Amino acid sequence: MSSSRNPISRRLRHKVIRTVHRHRMFDPGDRVLCGVSGGPDSVALVHVLHRLAPHFSIHLGIAHLNHRLRGKNAEADALFVKDLARTLNIAFHSTAEDVAAQRRDLRLSTEEAARRVRYDFFDRICKEHHYNRTALGHQADDNAEQVLMGLLRGSGKTGLSGIAPVRENRYVRPLIRLTRCEIIAYLAAEGLACRTDETNTDTRFLRNRVRHELIPLLSRDYNPNMSRNLNRMADLFREEEAWIEDIITPLFQECLLREKKREIHLSVSTLQALPAAPRRRVIRKAIERIKGNLRRITFTHIEDACHILGRPTGRRLNLPGGIRIATSGEALRITGNPESFRPEAPVVNTPDFRRELPGVGTYALPESDLRLRLSLLPENMQPNFENAGQFTAFFDMGRIGFPLYVRNIRPGDRFRPLGMTGSRKLGKWFIDHKIPAGERTRFPLLLWEGNILWVMGHRTDAFAKVTVETQSVLKAELFLA
């Protein structure tokens, strides 16, 4: 039976057409770059768009990135995608990047490092070859997994909105209404081969445990429509987020005192007059305008920013992505430029103190006006480095034990910053990283048997870093008291 008459292929193409039209993914004449890994989703994506290109009046290209994470298998993936592009007579663009090196240098999870490298590659190819859309192979089950992972992290509505069908009017996901089963059935009906990434079955990674263990459990024992319901919930949250954004924008303008490149000043009194929910939203919006996104910015970060409103001038927060927040009189200053934060008061020497931490739990650190929470991750759970930020750290419990100790920074302290070679004097490291003098004594040290494990709020030491061999992980979280 020809593919045009095959009911499986015909239904899938019609579903893609409806999705594209509903979300206005393409305009006639668009040049569309398809991200193709060689896996089932991306092979189905480029194949169905190739069939529908005349219908949409679009021109296609294929982009493939070798992440250099899977050795010869990755090289075979690249050859497979190149052959696929030749078979379909579609322009082929490829490169190889060392994602592992990026992960080490930027202290990111492998998934986040790969994502950054991948999108940089897509953007570069689009610019060089004049593509105005990038089509990606995310589908409905991916979206359900994303939503469930957001629930596990305690995300708000934005985090529970899942994977957007269209982002920035550039990235489109034509398969977002299709299930994994529908895609596999389409490949079988069309007689299409694809590549298998063995890392997708490695349950050391949270996403894979959600995919292969949690969702099947929930679907089997609680609700067989779990994935569909999670997708529907994501749609509702996304629509409500768009509506709420229309409400928050004028409130943001009321709070805005000053805005320039990478710096926003918000009115403390106006923020304090708002209810808690819109207050958080306004601060989130300011951070997003400076940072360009809200990746790695958590609810705790926003709560800490709200907490310093009305506190004495000079209170400061360091957030992921180089964002800094400080109080300055009537203004809450949010900036992405560390040089804009200079100490506005003389450096105050912190008195010597040393506290024993006998085990997991939450400890008050009154000398620093902070709280420290220590907890053990469930067995075999990998740390979520992506959302860690500067106020969360992870340690290999196979290298350390209790009691741990917290003390103030003292002259002559040395440590081995994770991601760097050799040891550094702490004072020299602060200077090299342009940490203002007024901030250097604010955060204490976490130690085990005299070894500095964490310069809290700044950098962990390499002594007890988490590796693939780590069996038990200690999570340390720092909060304002």
Number of C-alpha atoms within 10 A of each C-alpha: 8 9 13 12 9 13 14 18 22 13 13 19 19 12 16 21 19 14 19 21 13 10 13 13 22 21 13 12 11 17 20 24 28 27 24 28 25 24 16 21 23 23 23 23 23 26 18 19 22 18 13 16 16 11 11 18 13 17 18 21 24 24 24 23 22 22 20 16 15 14 10 10 16 20 14 15 23 22 14 17 25 21 13 22 20 12 9 12 12 16 14 18 19 16 11 15 16 14 22 16 13 18 18 15 13 11 16 20 20 17 14 19 22 22 14 14 17 20 15 12 21 24 16 13 19 19 11 8 12 13 21 17 23 26 27 22 22 23 23 20 22 20 25 28 23 23 25 23 18 18 14 10 14 13 16 13 18 16 22 25 26 25 23 16 24 18 12 8 13 15 21 25 24 27 28 24 21 19 20 17 10 16 22 15 15 24 20 13 16 18 9 14 15 18 16 14 16 9 12 13 14 13 17 15 17 15 20 16 17 19 20 14 12 15 21 16 15 14 13 12 9 11 13 14 11 18 23 16 13 22 26 14 17 24 18 14 19 20 11 14 15 11 11 13 14 10 12 16 13 12 18 21 12 14 22 20 16 13 16 9 10 17 21 22 22 24 19 22 14 16 25 14 9 14 9 12 8 16 22 17 18 25 23 19 19 22 25 15 16 21 18 12 13 17 15 15 20 20 15 13 19 18 16 17 25 18 12 20 21 18 11 10 17 19 16 21 20 19 23 19 16 14 20 21 25 21 23 19 14 16 23 29 24 26 25 21 14 15 10 13 20 14 13 10 10 8 14 12 13 16 11 10 12 13 15 13 19 11 12 16 12 15 16 15 20 9 15 15 12 16 15 21 15 18 15 16 15 12 10 14 16 21 21 15 17 17 17 20 23 20 20 22 26 25 25 19 18 14 13 17 13 13 14 19 19 20 18 20 22 16 8 10 12 17 21 21 22 20 16 12 9 10 14 16 13 20 17 12 15 16 12 9 10 12 18 16 17 18 18 20 18 20 21 23 21 25 20 19 12 9 18 22 28 29 22 21 21 18 18 25 22 20 19 23 18 21 11 7 8 16 16 19 24 21 19 21 19 21 18 17 14
